[in-house]
Amino acid sequence: MSGDRGAHDHGHDHGHDHGHDHGHDHHHGHDHGHGHGLRGVIRGLFSTHSHDPADSVDDALEGSTQGIRAVKVSLVGLGLTAVLQLAVVLISGSVALLADTVHNFSDALTAFPLWIAFALVRRRPSARFTYGYGRAEDLAGLFIVAMIALSAVVAGVESVRRLIDPVAVANLGWVALAGFVGFVGNELVAVYRIRVGRRIGSAALVADGMHARADGLTSLAVLVGAVGVAVGIPLADPVIGLLITVAILVVLRGALRDVFRRLMDGVEPELVHRAEHVLADVPGVLSVRRVRMRWVGHALQADAELDIDASTSLSEAHRIAHDGERALAGALPRVTEALVHAYPHPSLTTSPAEG
């Protein structure tokens, strides 16, 4: 078999999984979502890795384990926040605070769909779901986005209702205390979820963190509104509520954009550019035809087409493609599967007329 034929036939036999050792935490300077502000842009690059392909399954499982742990911890945190608010309700007798507390309890329960998704990701691919269950995590993110939207609707409707039909706010001290407890509890959970979500590459977990932040902003509205009423501004409560509604819509926009991109196989352009540079540096590669990447849950999948010398033997073409796969695994974060195809360079291929 000629080198031309061998090089061309080679490119369809590589589906090696590549993962990353969690014993190292190297940041590559592409983290564009640092957890500050209300937009919650989920564009961080996560770079705990090793060059050993055998780590791929362990890497994916570890990411799911960290996600489940984050869901458990945050569930306890939100539950404790709601319980503390309930204690304030019992002391103050405020029906409004009771409604807010019930809302926080229901929000805590939204962690369960994400918990189920992380558990599904750990399952092995089946004859029906040959790519595994990573998309369950992205679908959970879509559900969480819907919950953020619901929070915005509830906050907005309640604020407008109070503007039209003002309601006297009683027990201002207790109301302010409940708002403070709700804000601090939700914000702590939000920071934790977002940090872990970015570390493991989970857009759904980051969106869940943004959901907690949206609920914290609602509680902050309660606190600021109570202070406004206390200083003689009766409409402070609904006006602050409307401002918080706008802030929640900003959170919603960022979360919806990032979850939608995941569902549409969108990936950060910096990842693609980096993959192209890494593959171009592999010995034996003349040029990089195409690189495609996508997130599936908190794992990255990549496939690439390379041009190599037409005279390259089959075994050498195989080695070049394998080196490319290993290079992707070593240089890019969260790559758990890499597929590299090697083809003879068009300018170096003998045409039929010349033959």
N, C-alpha and C positions, 0 to 999 in steps of 0.2 A: 504494500500500500504506500502511495506517495505521501510525502510530507504535507502536500496541499490537502489531500483527502483526509489525512489523519487529523490535521488541525481543525478542519471543519467539523468532522464527526465528534470530536472531543466534547464540544461545548454543551452537550445536553445531558451529561451524566453527573453533574455536581449539585448536590443538595445538602451539603454539610451544614450541620447546626453549629453555631458559634456563640459562646456566651462569655460572661465576664465574672471574674472573681470578686466577690464583695469584700474581700479583705483590704482593698485599696479604694480610695476615694479621690480620684484625680479629676479636677475640673479643667475643661478644655477651652474655657473662655467664650462659650456660645450660649450661656444661660441668659435669656432675654426676659425672664419673668422672675423677679427677685422677691416677690411676695409683698411689695409695698404698693400703695395706691389701691383703687377700687376696681380697676379693669381686670386684674388677675390674668394677665396674658400668659398662656401656657406654652412657653417656647423654650424651656430650659433643656440643655443637653446634659445627660447623665452619664458619668464616665467611670464608673467602677468596673474594672475589667482585668482580664488576663489574656494571654495568647493561647490558652489551651482550649481546643474545640470541645473537649469532654465536659466543660463547665456549663454548656448551654442549658441543659435541662435544669441543673441545680440553680442557675441564675434566674430562670423564669419562675421556678418554685419559690425561691427566696423572695423575689419581688412580690408574689402573691401572698406569701407569709407576712411580709412587712405590711402589705395593704390590709390584710385581715386584722393584724395587731392594731393598726391605726384606727380601723373602724371600731374595734372593741373599746379602745381607750377613749375615743371621742364619744362613743355611745354612753359610756359611764360619765364622762364629763358633762354632756348635755343633760343626761338624766339627773345628775346632781344639781345642775343649774335650775332645772325645772322644779326639783324638790325644794330648793331654797326659796324659789319664787312662791311656791305653794305655801310655804310657812309664812311668808309675808302676807299672802292672801288671807290666810286664816286669822292673822293678827289684825289686819286692816278691814277685812270684810268687803273689799272692793271687787265688784262684779267684773269691771274692766280688766283688772289684774288677773282675775280667774280665767277670763277668756284668753289673755296673752299666755298664761301658764299652760293651758290646754294646748295652745298653738305650739309652744316649745316642746311639749311632750310628743306631739304628733310629728314634729320635725326630727326629733331624735330617732323616731322609728324609721325615717327614710334611710338610715344607715344600713338597714337589712338588705335592700336590693343590691347594694354595692358589696355587702358581705357575701351574698349568694354568688355574685358575679366573680369575685376573687376565688371562691371555692370552685366554680366551674372551670376557671382558667387552669386550675391545677390538674384537671382531668386530661387523660391522654386522648389524642385524636381518634376518632372512630371511623367506621366505614362510611357513615353518612357525613360526619363533620371532619373531613380529612385534614383541614387546616387547624383543627382544634377549636377551642371555645373562647378565644381571646375577644371576639366581638361582643360577648356578653358584658364585658366591662364598659365598652363604648355605649351600648344600649342603656346600661345603668346610668351613664353620664347624661343621656338624653332625658331620662326620667328626672334626674336631679335638676336639670335646667328647667323642666316644667314646674318643679317645686319652687324654684327661685321666682319664676314668673308669677306663680300663685301668691307668693309673699308680696310681690309688688302690687298685685291687684288688691289684695286684702288691705295693705297699708294705704293705698291710694283711695279706695272706696271709703274706708273708715275716716280718713282725713277730710274728704269732701263732705261726708255726712255730718261731721262735727262743725265744718264751716257753715253749712246750711242750717243746722239745728244744734247750736252750741250746747254742750253739756258741762255743767259745773264739775270741776275736778276736786274731789275731797281727799283727805288723808295724804296731803302732798308729800310729807316726809316719807311715808311708806311707799308711795308711788315712785318717788325718786330712788329709794333703796332698791325696789324691785327692778327698775330700769337699769341701775348700776350692776346688779347681780347678773341680769340677763346679758348685758353688753360684755362684761368681763368674761363670763363663762363661754359665750359664743365666740368671742374673738380669740380666746386661748385655743379653743377647738379648731377654729379656722386656721390659725397659724400652724398648728400641728399637722392638720390634714394637708394643707398646701405644701408644707416642707417635705413630708413623706411622699406625697404625690409626685412632686418634682424629682425627688431622689430616685424613685422607682420608675418614673416615666408614665404615670397614670393620669390621663386627662380627666377621667371620671372622679378620681379621688380629689384632684385639685378643684373640680367643679363643686364637689360636696363641701370642700372647705369654703368656697365662695358662697355656697348656700348658708353655711353657718355665719359667715360674715354679714350676709344680707339680714339674717335674723338678729344679729347683734346690733346692726344699724337701727332696726325697728325698736329694739329695747333702748337704744341711745335716744331715739326720738321721745320715748316715754320720760326719760330722765331730763332732757333739755326742756321738753314741754312743761314738765312740772316746775322746773326752775323759773321758766318764763311766767307761768301763772302766779307763782309765789311773789314775783316782783311787780305784779300788776298788769300783765299783758295776757288777758283771757284767751286771745286767739293764738297764743304761742304754740299750744299743743297741736292743733290741726295744721298750722303753717309749717312747723317743723316736720310734721308727718308727711306733708307733700314734698318737702325738700329731701327727706329720707327716701321717699318713693322714687325720686329721680336718681338718687345714688344707687338704689337697688337695680334700677333699669340699666345703669352703667355696668354694674356687676353682671347682670343678665346678658348684656351684649357681649362682654368678653368671654363668659362661659359658653354661650351659645355658639359663638364663632369657633372656638377651639374644639368643642365636641363635634360640631358639624364637619370641621376639617378632618377630624379623625375618621368619621363615618364615610367621608368621601376620599379616603386614602391620601389626604393631604399630609405633607411632611415639610419640615423646615428646610428652605432652600440651602441654608448653610450646610446641612447634613449631606445633601447631594453634591455640592461643590467640594466638600471635603473628601467624599468617597471618590470623586473623579481624580483628585490630586493623589490620593493614596494609591489608587489602581494604576495611574500613569507612572508611578515610581517603581512598580514591580518589574524586576528584570525580565526582559523578553517581551514586554508589552510595547507595541509601537504607537498605539493610540486607543482611546476609550470611546467606543461608539455610543453607548447609552448606559445610563444608570437609573434604575427605578427603585424607590424605597417606599415603605409604608409602615405606619404604626398599626399593630393589632393588639389592642389592650395596652399593656405597658411593655411590649416587645417590638423590636424593629425587624422587619424582613427586607432583604435587599437582593436584587438581581442585576447583573451587569453583562454587557457584551464588549469584548476586547478584540482588537486587531493585533495579530502576531504575524511573524514572518511565514510566508507560504511554504517554505521548505522545512518548517518545524515538524519533527516526528510526532506521532500520536502520544507517546509517553512524555515527551517534553511539553507538548501542548497541555496535557493533563497536569503536569507539574506547575506550569505557569498559572493555569486557572485555579489550582488549589492554593498556590501562593497568594493569589488575589483574594480568595476567600478568607485566608488567614489574616491578610493585611487589613481587610475590612473589620474582622472581628477584633483585631488588636487596636485599631485606631478609632473606631466609632463606638459610641456608647449604646448599650442595649441591643446590639445586633445579635439575635438568637438564631437567625437562619440567613445564610448567604448562598446565592446560586450564581456562578460565574461561567459564562460561555466564551470560548475562544474561537476566533475565525481568522482565516488567512487574509492579510491586508489586501484590499482591492487592487492597489497599484502594483502589487507584487504577484498577482495571480495571472497565469498565462491564459489568454483569451482563446476560444475555439478556433478563430481565424488564424492566430499565430501558431496554434498547435498543428 
